[in-house]
Amino acid sequence: MASSSDARPLRVERSARRATKAAPSSPHDSPNRPPIASAGSTSCDTTTERDARAAGDRDARVAAAASRATTTTSYDDDARTKKKSSSSSSSPPLPRAMRDLPRLYDIADARRIGKGGYASVFEGARRADGVAVAVKRVDTTGHSAKKRERCARELNLCASLPRHDNVVFLLDAFASEDALVMIFPLARGGDLRGAIRRRRRARERFRARDVWTIFRGVARGLAHLHARGIAHRDVKPANVLLGDCDSSSSSSSFADVKLADLGLAVRVPDADDARPLRSKVGTPFYLAPEVVRGGGYGLAADVWSLGCLLYELASSRSPFDEKSVDGSRGKENDARRSNGANGDVTTTKERMRKKKKKKTAAATAPSVKDVFRAVAEGAYAPLEPETHGEKLASLANAMLDLDAARRPSAREALRRAEDALRELEKEEKAAKAAPPETARGETRRPSPRSGRWLVDKHPAAV
């Protein structure tokens, strides 16, 4: 796989060739047009040359994401250009031509395992070794140039990011004039949203160790992106993938956690600017107040979303759900759902209630306007230290601070999660070392072989 640093000079060189063909015969014919330096130029890196290279790179990215009428071979041309000049690399250029997809991956009977706003995800298999993969397909037919640019940006970010244990990585990519397919490792445990919903239905919660373990993995992945000046802009449980673990079991380790979906991710233009971004994108329940207000935002907006995720991990509900946003309406509808409209529960009404479950859920859900108002005002019920622990409650409440400058960074949140896990390990070891409580007439001693506690009963003392 060619890195972004390898691909950029090639795109500039191609743009330079096009510029050379269209340039006037004499530089005096167009005095305002800056000269474009070639990729192999060894001249001094002047401001004019840097601007020219940036313009060439921007032209190449826009060309790769333009409408179908102007991009019939944009992806494939880019791949062929990379292949010509990076033949020494062992990794294939990305993206490949779409005709190579059936030859390399078995997707004939692939079942759909997820669907987003503009893409669908299927389960497939790699023909070389039979390894299961996730196939993300984006049909770009009829999409605007903005959506096509978003697809190209996601592909470029995934291909250029160094591999990290807690960020989903790109295995392969294929493109044609009307579709883009990206291949990722398959997460057998599903996403975190499904795991939270299963526990909520079973009236269970994650153990403290599981909460901190999952949160640590997400914080590691986010810190990896922030260290490279990338804002994710859509951190939520649905974009957190769980590896080979039974996410419905209370004894799962949750060691394999990956932050996924870089469709909205973008490189921050100025790391020193606290509010370099303006676009209001993301999921309403996880948007930061500064995003809702529209006054500009930075990497701290991701920390707010991370705080919402930690809150939901601990309490199995979003801090801005219907109970938080509109408690009176939620209570009224809860009473209607449990007792019927007139308080008279009958079999017929119960059947009708089940048939209209989706309509009732839609009626109780707050509107986007209500959610935005609650987020902008910080109207949520903070986690209680007595219920969730002092460290967890203080960290979640700190990340959900209305002032972005007072929120901890992703790296600081990761450090606090690791400290909490270390303390939990010490407490668990101390609990194992201490003898368990004994009943009257019993004594306990550790087994010399297994270390388990053996019970000696003394009937005479009872």
Secondary structure, DSSP 8 states (H G I E B T S, - for coil): ---HHHHHHHHHHHHHHHHHHHS-SSGGG-TTS-----TT--S---HHHHHHHHHHHHHHHHHHTS-GGG-TTHHHHHHHHHHHH-TT-SS--SSEEGGGHHHHEEEEEEEEEEE-SS-EEEEEEETTT--EEEEEEEE-TT--HHHHHHHHHHHHHHHHS--BTTB----EEEE-SSEEEEEEE--TT-BHHHHHHHHHHTT----HHHHHHHHHHHHHHHHHHHHTTEE----SGGGEEE-SS-TTSTT-----EEE---SS-EE-S-TT-S--B----S-GGG--HHHHHTS-B-THHHHHHHHHHHHHHHHSS-TTSHHHH-HHHHHHHHHHHHH-TTS---HHHHHHHHHTHHHHHHHHS--HHHHHHHHHHT-S----HHHH-HHHHHHHHHHT-SSGGGS--HHHHHHHHHHHHHHHHHHHHHHHHS-----TTEEEEE-TTT--EEEEE-GGG-
